Amino acid sequence: MDYCHKHNLVEPDLAGRERNFGIRVTLPRADTLRKILGDNWERVHWYASSVERDAAFEQMAIRHGYYRATDDPTQVLEKISR
């Protein structure tokens, strides 16, 4: 498969690797965004090693600088394995 955009989540050289370590992203039960995305929305990111997964988890857990001061992100991150 060809990858032509830098923003793709999978690097072409790593596309064939087996990935058994993941991060599940969901929303809390009371989050109003569930009205738009649905109660069963989730996103799962897979990694080849627990070290890669743990590093990505730490990055995802940081409150990024592009949020407004009044924004309060509510994603729920969960480490998972296959």
C-alpha positions as CSV (number, residue, x, y, z in Angstrom):
1,M,0.0,0.0,0.0
2,D,1.3,3.5,-0.8
3,Y,1.4,6.1,1.8
4,C,1.6,9.7,0.5
5,H,0.7,11.9,3.5
6,K,2.9,12.6,6.4
7,H,-0.1,12.6,8.8
8,N,-0.8,8.9,8.3
9,L,-0.6,7.0,11.6
10,V,1.4,4.1,10.1
11,E,4.9,4.6,8.8
12,P,5.4,2.6,5.5
13,D,8.6,0.9,6.7
14,L,6.8,-0.4,9.8
15,A,3.4,-1.2,8.2
16,G,3.9,-5.0,8.2
17,R,5.0,-5.4,11.9
18,E,2.8,-7.3,14.3
19,R,1.3,-5.0,16.9
20,N,0.1,-6.6,20.2
21,F,0.2,-3.6,22.6
22,G,-2.5,-0.9,22.4
23,I,-4.1,2.1,23.8
24,R,-7.9,2.3,23.8
25,V,-9.3,5.8,23.7
26,T,-12.9,6.3,24.9
27,L,-15.1,9.0,26.4
28,P,-16.4,9.2,30.0
29,R,-20.1,8.3,30.4
30,A,-21.1,11.8,31.2
31,D,-19.2,13.4,28.2
32,T,-21.6,15.3,26.0
33,L,-19.6,14.5,22.9
34,R,-21.1,11.0,23.2
35,K,-24.3,12.5,21.8
36,I,-22.5,13.1,18.5
37,L,-20.1,10.2,18.4
38,G,-22.3,7.6,20.1
39,D,-22.0,5.6,23.3
40,N,-19.8,2.9,21.7
41,W,-17.2,5.2,20.1
42,E,-13.6,4.2,20.7
43,R,-10.3,4.6,18.9
44,V,-7.5,2.0,19.3
45,H,-3.8,2.6,18.5
46,W,-1.6,-0.5,18.2
47,Y,2.2,-0.7,18.8
48,A,4.8,-3.4,18.3
49,S,6.2,-3.2,21.9
50,S,5.1,-2.2,25.3
51,V,7.9,0.4,25.4
52,E,6.5,2.1,22.2
53,R,3.0,1.9,23.7
54,D,4.0,3.3,27.0
55,A,5.8,6.2,25.4
56,A,2.8,7.0,23.2
57,F,0.5,6.7,26.3
58,E,2.6,9.3,28.1
59,Q,2.4,11.7,25.1
60,M,-1.4,11.2,24.7
61,A,-1.9,11.9,28.4
62,I,-0.3,15.3,28.3
63,R,-2.6,18.3,28.2
64,H,-1.5,19.7,24.8
65,G,-0.8,23.4,24.4
66,Y,-3.4,24.0,21.7
67,Y,-6.3,23.6,24.1
68,R,-7.9,26.9,25.3
69,A,-7.5,27.6,29.0
70,T,-11.2,26.8,29.5
71,D,-11.1,23.5,27.6
72,D,-11.1,20.4,29.7
73,P,-10.3,17.3,27.5
74,T,-12.0,14.2,28.9
75,Q,-10.6,11.3,27.0
76,V,-10.1,8.0,28.8
77,L,-6.9,6.2,28.0
78,E,-6.5,2.5,28.7
79,K,-3.4,0.3,28.0
80,I,-4.4,-3.0,26.4
81,S,-2.7,-6.1,25.0
82,R,-3.8,-8.9,22.6
